[in-house]
Amino acid sequence: MTSQGDFTFDRAIAVVRRAGADGSRVVFDAMVNPGWDIMGNANGGYLLAIVGRALSEATGRPDCVTSTTHYLAPCPAEPVVIEVDVVRSGRRFATAIASMRLADSGREIVRTMATLGDLANDPGGPTLMFDGSPARGPGYPRYEDCFVAGGSMITDFAHLHQFLGTRLDPRAARFREGIKSGEPVMRGWFEFKDDRPVDSLALMLAADAFPPAVFNVDLAAAWVPTVEMTVHIRAVPAPGPVACEFTTRYVQNGLLEEDGTLWDSAGTLVAQSRQLALAPRS
């Protein structure tokens, strides 16, 4: 597998395959880099991208078409070990299970089950859209009308935005001023500050890179730890920024769901996500 080049994101998700193998198990060493965090804990989408890189290297398939990840413990910036068990390798898809552990203590951080393929060369099938692209709708904020999250107070706790060119819808981001819209929605555009192209690994990061939608309701703007996240990669993005919309419908017993839809510059649905997370507390 090859990387996009010498971009910050690629260096931050680099994995090194250990020599030798135990049957279908492949082991990688990696480093959880500082700065890709929320209040000192590595961002869940960033951790998923590291695991996704290892899964791709182990299976020889570039795209995690579907991945379900359980987050078992917060992760500091330190060395990790990723073990990948390839369950099946078929003509179109390969399925594997990955576990990320802290190298020093052996504490397990995440466990992921994924099915991988090659979307650029996939035989494909019919495409039917029962919902129009919100990025093409009149209510979706234009790229030029959104503001860059980096440099705003968001970076005071979501440090990963220092590497991103993420743009937020001003109407959905007034929580920064203590003004809640009352609508649990967050919209904007995802891209990298250093112009790295957005590929399927970057979409795994994008699925968890925006402020939570519940920041716009009567809850604290605080850490929202992910319990489980599922990401579906639907297509290889066209060049350019990716339009993202995240919504929450229910907060129940201190847990919330957040659903994401991500659309490329051509208006193609490129990813969907759903995560279960702990509601923020003061």
C-alpha positions as protocol buffer text, in pm:
chain_id: "A"
residue {
  index: 1
  type: MET
  ca { x: 0 y: 0 z: 0 }
}
residue {
  index: 2
  type: THR
  ca { x: 121 y: 352 z: -69 }
}
residue {
  index: 3
  type: SER
  ca { x: 52 y: 678 z: 110 }
}
residue {
  index: 4
  type: GLN
  ca { x: -55 y: 1009 z: -34 }
}
residue {
  index: 5
  type: GLY
  ca { x: 296 y: 1143 z: 17 }
}
residue {
  index: 6
  type: ASP
  ca { x: 478 y: 1341 z: 280 }
}
residue {
  index: 7
  type: PHE
  ca { x: 173 y: 1501 z: 438 }
}
residue {
  index: 8
  type: THR
  ca { x: 122 y: 1558 z: 812 }
}
residue {
  index: 9
  type: PHE
  ca { x: -173 y: 1317 z: 826 }
}
residue {
  index: 10
  type: ASP
  ca { x: 20 y: 1036 z: 655 }
}
residue {
  index: 11
  type: ARG
  ca { x: 309 y: 1072 z: 897 }
}
residue {
  index: 12
  type: ALA
  ca { x: 64 y: 1074 z: 1188 }
}
residue {
  index: 13
  type: ILE
  ca { x: -105 y: 746 z: 1082 }
}
residue {
  index: 14
  type: ALA
  ca { x: 209 y: 562 z: 966 }
}
residue {
  index: 15
  type: VAL
  ca { x: 239 y: 196 z: 1064 }
}
residue {
  index: 16
  type: VAL
  ca { x: 544 y: -33 z: 1048 }
}
residue {
  index: 17
  type: ARG
  ca { x: 485 y: -400 z: 983 }
}
residue {
  index: 18
  type: ARG
  ca { x: 678 y: -639 z: 1201 }
}
residue {
  index: 19
  type: ALA
  ca { x: 882 y: -912 z: 1034 }
}
residue {
  index: 20
  type: GLY
  ca { x: 728 y: -1257 z: 1041 }
}
residue {
  index: 21
  type: ALA
  ca { x: 365 y: -1353 z: 1085 }
}
residue {
  index: 22
  type: ASP
  ca { x: 159 y: -1598 z: 1289 }
}
residue {
  index: 23
  type: GLY
  ca { x: -71 y: -1748 z: 1030 }
}
residue {
  index: 24
  type: SER
  ca { x: -330 y: -1488 z: 937 }
}
residue {
  index: 25
  type: ARG
  ca { x: -218 y: -1244 z: 1213 }
}
residue {
  index: 26
  type: VAL
  ca { x: -16 y: -937 z: 1116 }
}
residue {
  index: 27
  type: VAL
  ca { x: 139 y: -705 z: 1376 }
}
residue {
  index: 28
  type: PHE
  ca { x: 222 y: -336 z: 1330 }
}
residue {
  index: 29
  type: ASP
  ca { x: 397 y: -74 z: 1539 }
}
residue {
  index: 30
  type: ALA
  ca { x: 267 y: 282 z: 1528 }
}
residue {
  index: 31
  type: MET
  ca { x: 281 y: 610 z: 1716 }
}
residue {
  index: 32
  type: VAL
  ca { x: -21 y: 805 z: 1836 }
}
residue {
  index: 33
  type: ASN
  ca { x: 108 y: 1153 z: 1763 }
}
residue {
  index: 34
  type: PRO
  ca { x: 52 y: 1451 z: 1993 }
}
residue {
  index: 35
  type: GLY
  ca { x: -186 y: 1722 z: 1877 }
}
residue {
  index: 36
  type: TRP
  ca { x: -449 y: 1494 z: 1721 }
}
residue {
  index: 37
  type: ASP
  ca { x: -655 y: 1506 z: 2038 }
}
residue {
  index: 38
  type: ILE
  ca { x: -962 y: 1638 z: 2216 }
}
residue {
  index: 39
  type: MET
  ca { x: -868 y: 1771 z: 2559 }
}
residue {
  index: 40
  type: GLY
  ca { x: -560 y: 1549 z: 2571 }
}
residue {
  index: 41
  type: ASN
  ca { x: -727 y: 1228 z: 2450 }
}
residue {
  index: 42
  type: ALA
  ca { x: -656 y: 1115 z: 2094 }
}
residue {
  index: 43
  type: ASN
  ca { x: -951 y: 1180 z: 1863 }
}
residue {
  index: 44
  type: GLY
  ca { x: -1151 y: 867 z: 1782 }
}
residue {
  index: 45
  type: GLY
  ca { x: -1149 y: 929 z: 1407 }
}
residue {
  index: 46
  type: TYR
  ca { x: -773 y: 973 z: 1415 }
}
residue {
  index: 47
  type: LEU
  ca { x: -728 y: 642 z: 1600 }
}
residue {
  index: 48
  type: LEU
  ca { x: -960 y: 477 z: 1349 }
}
residue {
  index: 49
  type: ALA
  ca { x: -748 y: 608 z: 1062 }
}
residue {
  index: 50
  type: ILE
  ca { x: -435 y: 451 z: 1215 }
}
residue {
  index: 51
  type: VAL
  ca { x: -619 y: 120 z: 1250 }
}
residue {
  index: 52
  type: GLY
  ca { x: -754 y: 162 z: 897 }
}
residue {
  index: 53
  type: ARG
  ca { x: -401 y: 203 z: 764 }
}
residue {
  index: 54
  type: ALA
  ca { x: -297 y: -122 z: 937 }
}
residue {
  index: 55
  type: LEU
  ca { x: -606 y: -303 z: 806 }
}
residue {
  index: 56
  type: SER
  ca { x: -530 y: -188 z: 451 }
}
residue {
  index: 57
  type: GLU
  ca { x: -167 y: -296 z: 476 }
}
residue {
  index: 58
  type: ALA
  ca { x: -264 y: -636 z: 616 }
}
residue {
  index: 59
  type: THR
  ca { x: -532 y: -712 z: 357 }
}
residue {
  index: 60
  type: GLY
  ca { x: -390 y: -535 z: 51 }
}
residue {
  index: 61
  type: ARG
  ca { x: -721 y: -348 z: 9 }
}
residue {
  index: 62
  type: PRO
  ca { x: -715 y: 34 z: 15 }
}
residue {
  index: 63
  type: ASP
  ca { x: -1065 y: 110 z: 145 }
}
residue {
  index: 64
  type: CYS
  ca { x: -1242 y: 16 z: 470 }
}
residue {
  index: 65
  type: VAL
  ca { x: -1586 y: -14 z: 311 }
}
residue {
  index: 66
  type: THR
  ca { x: -1736 y: -70 z: 653 }
}
residue {
  index: 67
  type: SER
  ca { x: -1579 y: -57 z: 998 }
}
residue {
  index: 68
  type: THR
  ca { x: -1724 y: -91 z: 1346 }
}
residue {
  index: 69
  type: THR
  ca { x: -1500 y: 23 z: 1628 }
}
residue {
  index: 70
  type: HIS
  ca { x: -1543 y: -5 z: 2004 }
}
residue {
  index: 71
  type: TYR
  ca { x: -1341 y: 241 z: 2210 }
}
residue {
  index: 72
  type: LEU
  ca { x: -1225 y: 70 z: 2528 }
}
residue {
  index: 73
  type: ALA
  ca { x: -1006 y: 336 z: 2692 }
}
residue {
  index: 74
  type: PRO
  ca { x: -877 y: 690 z: 2632 }
}
residue {
  index: 75
  type: CYS
  ca { x: -551 y: 701 z: 2438 }
}
residue {
  index: 76
  type: PRO
  ca { x: -257 y: 930 z: 2516 }
}
residue {
  index: 77
  type: ALA
  ca { x: 13 y: 1023 z: 2265 }
}
residue {
  index: 78
  type: GLU
  ca { x: 249 y: 725 z: 2286 }
}
residue {
  index: 79
  type: PRO
  ca { x: 358 y: 412 z: 2095 }
}
residue {
  index: 80
  type: VAL
  ca { x: 94 y: 151 z: 2016 }
}
residue {
  index: 81
  type: VAL
  ca { x: 83 y: -200 z: 1874 }
}
residue {
  index: 82
  type: ILE
  ca { x: -187 y: -305 z: 1628 }
}
residue {
  index: 83
  type: GLU
  ca { x: -267 y: -672 z: 1575 }
}
residue {
  index: 84
  type: VAL
  ca { x: -472 y: -759 z: 1266 }
}
residue {
  index: 85
  type: ASP
  ca { x: -637 y: -1096 z: 1214 }
}
residue {
  index: 86
  type: VAL
  ca { x: -747 y: -1148 z: 854 }
}
residue {
  index: 87
  type: VAL
  ca { x: -1070 y: -1345 z: 876 }
}
residue {
  index: 88
  type: ARG
  ca { x: -1139 y: -1387 z: 506 }
}
residue {
  index: 89
  type: SER
  ca { x: -995 y: -1263 z: 179 }
}
residue {
  index: 90
  type: GLY
  ca { x: -1233 y: -1293 z: -115 }
}
residue {
  index: 91
  type: ARG
  ca { x: -1238 y: -1165 z: -471 }
}
residue {
  index: 92
  type: ARG
  ca { x: -1421 y: -841 z: -390 }
}
residue {
  index: 93
  type: PHE
  ca { x: -1385 y: -796 z: -14 }
}
residue {
  index: 94
  type: ALA
  ca { x: -1156 y: -893 z: 272 }
}
residue {
  index: 95
  type: THR
  ca { x: -1268 y: -899 z: 634 }
}
residue {
  index: 96
  type: ALA
  ca { x: -1037 y: -849 z: 932 }
}
residue {
  index: 97
  type: ILE
  ca { x: -1035 y: -772 z: 1304 }
}
residue {
  index: 98
  type: ALA
  ca { x: -786 y: -526 z: 1453 }
}
residue {
  index: 99
  type: SER
  ca { x: -686 y: -450 z: 1811 }
}
residue {
  index: 100
  type: MET
  ca { x: -482 y: -146 z: 1915 }
}
residue {
  index: 101
  type: ARG
  ca { x: -291 y: -165 z: 2245 }
}
residue {
  index: 102
  type: LEU
  ca { x: -52 y: 67 z: 2426 }
}
residue {
  index: 103
  type: ALA
  ca { x: 298 y: -63 z: 2362 }
}
residue {
  index: 104
  type: ASP
  ca { x: 418 y: -20 z: 2721 }
}
residue {
  index: 105
  type: SER
  ca { x: 125 y: -136 z: 2932 }
}
residue {
  index: 106
  type: GLY
  ca { x: -54 y: -361 z: 2683 }
}
residue {
  index: 107
  type: ARG
  ca { x: -382 y: -187 z: 2762 }
}
residue {
  index: 108
  type: GLU
  ca { x: -631 y: -231 z: 2477 }
}
residue {
  index: 109
  type: ILE
  ca { x: -757 y: 98 z: 2334 }
}
residue {
  index: 110
  type: VAL
  ca { x: -980 y: 6 z: 2040 }
}
residue {
  index: 111
  type: ARG
  ca { x: -1107 y: -304 z: 1867 }
}
residue {
  index: 112
  type: THR
  ca { x: -1233 y: -285 z: 1510 }
}
residue {
  index: 113
  type: MET
  ca { x: -1402 y: -526 z: 1271 }
}
residue {
  index: 114
  type: ALA
  ca { x: -1388 y: -416 z: 908 }
}
residue {
  index: 115
  type: THR
  ca { x: -1461 y: -525 z: 555 }
}
residue {
  index: 116
  type: LEU
  ca { x: -1223 y: -379 z: 298 }
}
residue {
  index: 117
  type: GLY
  ca { x: -1225 y: -347 z: -80 }
}
residue {
  index: 118
  type: ASP
  ca { x: -1097 y: -135 z: -367 }
}
residue {
  index: 119
  type: LEU
  ca { x: -1367 y: 119 z: -443 }
}
residue {
  index: 120
  type: ALA
  ca { x: -1181 y: 277 z: -736 }
}
residue {
  index: 121
  type: ASN
  ca { x: -1187 y: -57 z: -917 }
}
residue {
  index: 122
  type: ASP
  ca { x: -1504 y: -205 z: -771 }
}
residue {
  index: 123
  type: PRO
  ca { x: -1750 y: -368 z: -1016 }
}
residue {
  index: 124
  type: GLY
  ca { x: -2021 y: -156 z: -857 }
}
residue {
  index: 125
  type: GLY
  ca { x: -2394 y: -175 z: -922 }
}
residue {
  index: 126
  type: PRO
  ca { x: -2704 y: 45 z: -932 }
}
residue {
  index: 127
  type: THR
  ca { x: -2711 y: 384 z: -761 }
}
residue {
  index: 128
  type: LEU
  ca { x: -3041 y: 515 z: -625 }
}
residue {
  index: 129
  type: MET
  ca { x: -3072 y: 831 z: -417 }
}
residue {
  index: 130
  type: PHE
  ca { x: -3392 y: 858 z: -212 }
}
residue {
  index: 131
  type: ASP
  ca { x: -3262 y: 1170 z: -37 }
}
residue {
  index: 132
  type: GLY
  ca { x: -3099 y: 1457 z: -221 }
}
residue {
  index: 133
  type: SER
  ca { x: -2750 y: 1570 z: -134 }
}
residue {
  index: 134
  type: PRO
  ca { x: -2774 y: 1834 z: 140 }
}
residue {
  index: 135
  type: ALA
  ca { x: -2456 y: 1985 z: 0 }
}
residue {
  index: 136
  type: ARG
  ca { x: -2651 y: 2067 z: -317 }
}
residue {
  index: 137
  type: GLY
  ca { x: -2952 y: 2199 z: -130 }
}
residue {
  index: 138
  type: PRO
  ca { x: -3031 y: 2569 z: -82 }
}
residue {
  index: 139
  type: GLY
  ca { x: -3001 y: 2545 z: 297 }
}
residue {
  index: 140
  type: TYR
  ca { x: -2649 y: 2406 z: 303 }
}
residue {
  index: 141
  type: PRO
  ca { x: -2377 y: 2664 z: 379 }
}
residue {
  index: 142
  type: ARG
  ca { x: -2145 y: 2752 z: 94 }
}
residue {
  index: 143
  type: TYR
  ca { x: -1777 y: 2677 z: 144 }
}
residue {
  index: 144
  type: GLU
  ca { x: -1683 y: 3043 z: 122 }
}
residue {
  index: 145
  type: ASP
  ca { x: -1947 y: 3140 z: 381 }
}
residue {
  index: 146
  type: CYS
  ca { x: -1804 y: 2905 z: 646 }
}
residue {
  index: 147
  type: PHE
  ca { x: -1520 y: 2993 z: 879 }
}
residue {
  index: 148
  type: VAL
  ca { x: -1203 y: 2791 z: 941 }
}
residue {
  index: 149
  type: ALA
  ca { x: -1220 y: 2608 z: 1276 }
}
residue {
  index: 150
  type: GLY
  ca { x: -844 y: 2636 z: 1324 }
}
residue {
  index: 151
  type: GLY
  ca { x: -761 y: 2960 z: 1499 }
}
residue {
  index: 152
  type: SER
  ca { x: -1099 y: 2978 z: 1674 }
}
residue {
  index: 153
  type: MET
  ca { x: -1164 y: 2891 z: 2036 }
}
residue {
  index: 154
  type: ILE
  ca { x: -1247 y: 2539 z: 1917 }
}
residue {
  index: 155
  type: THR
  ca { x: -874 y: 2468 z: 1909 }
}
residue {
  index: 156
  type: ASP
  ca { x: -861 y: 2535 z: 2284 }
}
residue {
  index: 157
  type: PHE
  ca { x: -990 y: 2181 z: 2339 }
}
residue {
  index: 158
  type: ALA
  ca { x: -1007 y: 2017 z: 1993 }
}
residue {
  index: 159
  type: HIS
  ca { x: -638 y: 2044 z: 1912 }
}
residue {
  index: 160
  type: LEU
  ca { x: -656 y: 1833 z: 1594 }
}
residue {
  index: 161
  type: HIS
  ca { x: -800 y: 2134 z: 1408 }
}
residue {
  index: 162
  type: GLN
  ca { x: -451 y: 2281 z: 1397 }
}
residue {
  index: 163
  type: PHE
  ca { x: -385 y: 2031 z: 1114 }
}
residue {
  index: 164
  type: LEU
  ca { x: -718 y: 2074 z: 938 }
}
residue {
  index: 165
  type: GLY
  ca { x: -881 y: 2334 z: 720 }
}
residue {
  index: 166
  type: THR
  ca { x: -1223 y: 2235 z: 854 }
}
residue {
  index: 167
  type: ARG
  ca { x: -1484 y: 2504 z: 790 }
}
residue {
  index: 168
  type: LEU
  ca { x: -1792 y: 2539 z: 1009 }
}
residue {
  index: 169
  type: ASP
  ca { x: -2134 y: 2675 z: 928 }
}
residue {
  index: 170
  type: PRO
  ca { x: -2155 y: 3001 z: 1129 }
}
residue {
  index: 171
  type: ARG
  ca { x: -2519 y: 2929 z: 1209 }
}
residue {
  index: 172
  type: ALA
  ca { x: -2429 y: 2593 z: 1367 }
}
residue {
  index: 173
  type: ALA
  ca { x: -2120 y: 2716 z: 1549 }
}
residue {
  index: 174
  type: ARG
  ca { x: -2261 y: 2999 z: 1760 }
}
residue {
  index: 175
  type: PHE
  ca { x: -2235 y: 2771 z: 2061 }
}
residue {
  index: 176
  type: ARG
  ca { x: -1883 y: 2917 z: 2085 }
}
residue {
  index: 177
  type: GLU
  ca { x: -2048 y: 3243 z: 2188 }
}
residue {
  index: 178
  type: GLY
  ca { x: -2285 y: 3068 z: 2428 }
}
residue {
  index: 179
  type: ILE
  ca { x: -2571 y: 3092 z: 2176 }
}
residue {
  index: 180
  type: LYS
  ca { x: -2747 y: 2760 z: 2117 }
}
residue {
  index: 181
  type: SER
  ca { x: -2952 y: 2714 z: 1801 }
}
residue {
  index: 182
  type: GLY
  ca { x: -3169 y: 2450 z: 1969 }
}
residue {
  index: 183
  type: GLU
  ca { x: -3120 y: 2226 z: 1664 }
}
residue {
  index: 184
  type: PRO
  ca { x: -2874 y: 1934 z: 1719 }
}
residue {
  index: 185
  type: VAL
  ca { x: -2702 y: 1978 z: 1382 }
}
residue {
  index: 186
  type: MET
  ca { x: -2343 y: 2054 z: 1283 }
}
residue {
  index: 187
  type: ARG
  ca { x: -2248 y: 2131 z: 922 }
}
residue {
  index: 188
  type: GLY
  ca { x: -1943 y: 2238 z: 730 }
}
residue {
  index: 189
  type: TRP
  ca { x: -1661 y: 2130 z: 502 }
}
residue {
  index: 190
  type: PHE
  ca { x: -1365 y: 1902 z: 570 }
}
residue {
  index: 191
  type: GLU
  ca { x: -1018 y: 1937 z: 420 }
}
residue {
  index: 192
  type: PHE
  ca { x: -655 y: 1940 z: 533 }
}
residue {
  index: 193
  type: LYS
  ca { x: -458 y: 2256 z: 599 }
}
residue {
  index: 194
  type: ASP
  ca { x: -167 y: 2128 z: 388 }
}
residue {
  index: 195
  type: ASP
  ca { x: -397 y: 2040 z: 93 }
}
residue {
  index: 196
  type: ARG
  ca { x: -361 y: 1663 z: 132 }
}
residue {
  index: 197
  type: PRO
  ca { x: -626 y: 1497 z: -88 }
}
residue {
  index: 198
  type: VAL
  ca { x: -919 y: 1347 z: 99 }
}
residue {
  index: 199
  type: ASP
  ca { x: -925 y: 969 z: 53 }
}
residue {
  index: 200
  type: SER
  ca { x: -1104 y: 688 z: 235 }
}
residue {
  index: 201
  type: LEU
  ca { x: -862 y: 701 z: 531 }
}
residue {
  index: 202
  type: ALA
  ca { x: -923 y: 1075 z: 564 }
}
residue {
  index: 203
  type: LEU
  ca { x: -1298 y: 1013 z: 559 }
}
residue {
  index: 204
  type: MET
  ca { x: -1256 y: 797 z: 870 }
}
residue {
  index: 205
  type: LEU
  ca { x: -1105 y: 1100 z: 1043 }
}
residue {
  index: 206
  type: ALA
  ca { x: -1366 y: 1338 z: 901 }
}
residue {
  index: 207
  type: ALA
  ca { x: -1646 y: 1125 z: 1046 }
}
residue {
  index: 208
  type: ASP
  ca { x: -1535 y: 1231 z: 1395 }
}
residue {
  index: 209
  type: ALA
  ca { x: -1362 y: 1564 z: 1335 }
}
residue {
  index: 210
  type: PHE
  ca { x: -1647 y: 1813 z: 1384 }
}
residue {
  index: 211
  type: PRO
  ca { x: -1784 y: 1956 z: 1708 }
}
residue {
  index: 212
  type: PRO
  ca { x: -2071 y: 1737 z: 1832 }
}
residue {
  index: 213
  type: ALA
  ca { x: -2417 y: 1834 z: 1711 }
}
residue {
  index: 214
  type: VAL
  ca { x: -2545 y: 1839 z: 2071 }
}
residue {
  index: 215
  type: PHE
  ca { x: -2333 y: 2145 z: 2143 }
}
residue {
  index: 216
  type: ASN
  ca { x: -2632 y: 2330 z: 1994 }
}
residue {
  index: 217
  type: VAL
  ca { x: -2875 y: 2211 z: 2261 }
}
residue {
  index: 218
  type: ASP
  ca { x: -2890 y: 2253 z: 2637 }
}
residue {
  index: 219
  type: LEU
  ca { x: -2581 y: 2047 z: 2716 }
}
residue {
  index: 220
  type: ALA
  ca { x: -2227 y: 2150 z: 2807 }
}
residue {
  index: 221
  type: ALA
  ca { x: -1972 y: 2204 z: 2529 }
}
residue {
  index: 222
  type: ALA
  ca { x: -1738 y: 1945 z: 2679 }
}
residue {
  index: 223
  type: TRP
  ca { x: -1569 y: 1617 z: 2590 }
}
residue {
  index: 224
  type: VAL
  ca { x: -1805 y: 1365 z: 2425 }
}
residue {
  index: 225
  type: PRO
  ca { x: -1629 y: 1025 z: 2455 }
}
residue {
  index: 226
  type: THR
  ca { x: -1715 y: 780 z: 2177 }
}
residue {
  index: 227
  type: VAL
  ca { x: -1831 y: 436 z: 2289 }
}
residue {
  index: 228
  type: GLU
  ca { x: -1877 y: 284 z: 1942 }
}
residue {
  index: 229
  type: MET
  ca { x: -1851 y: 419 z: 1588 }
}
residue {
  index: 230
  type: THR
  ca { x: -1946 y: 267 z: 1255 }
}
residue {
  index: 231
  type: VAL
  ca { x: -1825 y: 423 z: 930 }
}
residue {
  index: 232
  type: HIS
  ca { x: -1937 y: 324 z: 580 }
}
residue {
  index: 233
  type: ILE
  ca { x: -1715 y: 443 z: 294 }
}
residue {
  index: 234
  type: ARG
  ca { x: -1940 y: 462 z: -12 }
}
residue {
  index: 235
  type: ALA
  ca { x: -1712 y: 606 z: -282 }
}
residue {
  index: 236
  type: VAL
  ca { x: -1368 y: 752 z: -348 }
}
residue {
  index: 237
  type: PRO
  ca { x: -1404 y: 1131 z: -311 }
}
residue {
  index: 238
  type: ALA
  ca { x: -1353 y: 1365 z: -605 }
}
residue {
  index: 239
  type: PRO
  ca { x: -1084 y: 1630 z: -552 }
}
residue {
  index: 240
  type: GLY
  ca { x: -1181 y: 1915 z: -323 }
}
residue {
  index: 241
  type: PRO
  ca { x: -1335 y: 1965 z: 21 }
}
residue {
  index: 242
  type: VAL
  ca { x: -1600 y: 1729 z: 158 }
}
residue {
  index: 243
  type: ALA
  ca { x: -1936 y: 1858 z: 281 }
}
residue {
  index: 244
  type: CYS
  ca { x: -2032 y: 1709 z: 618 }
}
residue {
  index: 245
  type: GLU
  ca { x: -2355 y: 1710 z: 815 }
}
residue {
  index: 246
  type: PHE
  ca { x: -2397 y: 1555 z: 1162 }
}
residue {
  index: 247
  type: THR
  ca { x: -2725 y: 1521 z: 1350 }
}
residue {
  index: 248
  type: THR
  ca { x: -2849 y: 1379 z: 1680 }
}
residue {
  index: 249
  type: ARG
  ca { x: -3207 y: 1277 z: 1748 }
}
residue {
  index: 250
  type: TYR
  ca { x: -3198 y: 1125 z: 2095 }
}
residue {
  index: 251
  type: VAL
  ca { x: -3010 y: 1164 z: 2421 }
}
residue {
  index: 252
  type: GLN
  ca { x: -3114 y: 876 z: 2645 }
}
residue {
  index: 253
  type: ASN
  ca { x: -2969 y: 774 z: 2983 }
}
residue {
  index: 254
  type: GLY
  ca { x: -2661 y: 987 z: 2924 }
}
residue {
  index: 255
  type: LEU
  ca { x: -2591 y: 836 z: 2580 }
}
residue {
  index: 256
  type: LEU
  ca { x: -2644 y: 995 z: 2241 }
}
residue {
  index: 257
  type: GLU
  ca { x: -2623 y: 887 z: 1880 }
}
residue {
  index: 258
  type: GLU
  ca { x: -2474 y: 1106 z: 1608 }
}
residue {
  index: 259
  type: ASP
  ca { x: -2535 y: 1035 z: 1240 }
}
residue {
  index: 260
  type: GLY
  ca { x: -2308 y: 1175 z: 971 }
}
residue {
  index: 261
  type: THR
  ca { x: -2335 y: 1209 z: 593 }
}
residue {
  index: 262
  type: LEU
  ca { x: -2035 y: 1320 z: 387 }
}
residue {
  index: 263
  type: TRP
  ca { x: -2051 y: 1438 z: 25 }
}
residue {
  index: 264
  type: ASP
  ca { x: -1768 y: 1518 z: -214 }
}
residue {
  index: 265
  type: SER
  ca { x: -1731 y: 1823 z: -439 }
}
residue {
  index: 266
  type: ALA
  ca { x: -1920 y: 1645 z: -718 }
}
residue {
  index: 267
  type: GLY
  ca { x: -2221 y: 1583 z: -493 }
}
residue {
  index: 268
  type: THR
  ca { x: -2152 y: 1211 z: -449 }
}
residue {
  index: 269
  type: LEU
  ca { x: -2226 y: 1044 z: -116 }
}
residue {
  index: 270
  type: VAL
  ca { x: -1881 y: 927 z: -4 }
}
residue {
  index: 271
  type: ALA
  ca { x: -1936 y: 822 z: 358 }
}
residue {
  index: 272
  type: GLN
  ca { x: -2191 y: 771 z: 632 }
}
residue {
  index: 273
  type: SER
  ca { x: -2128 y: 732 z: 1002 }
}
residue {
  index: 274
  type: ARG
  ca { x: -2307 y: 662 z: 1326 }
}
residue {
  index: 275
  type: GLN
  ca { x: -2157 y: 676 z: 1669 }
}
residue {
  index: 276
  type: LEU
  ca { x: -2281 y: 611 z: 2020 }
}
residue {
  index: 277
  type: ALA
  ca { x: -2123 y: 849 z: 2269 }
}
residue {
  index: 278
  type: LEU
  ca { x: -2148 y: 968 z: 2626 }
}
residue {
  index: 279
  type: ALA
  ca { x: -2338 y: 1294 z: 2658 }
}
residue {
  index: 280
  type: PRO
  ca { x: -2118 y: 1586 z: 2769 }
}
residue {
  index: 281
  type: ARG
  ca { x: -2132 y: 1693 z: 3131 }
}
residue {
  index: 282
  type: SER
  ca { x: -2036 y: 2019 z: 3296 }
}
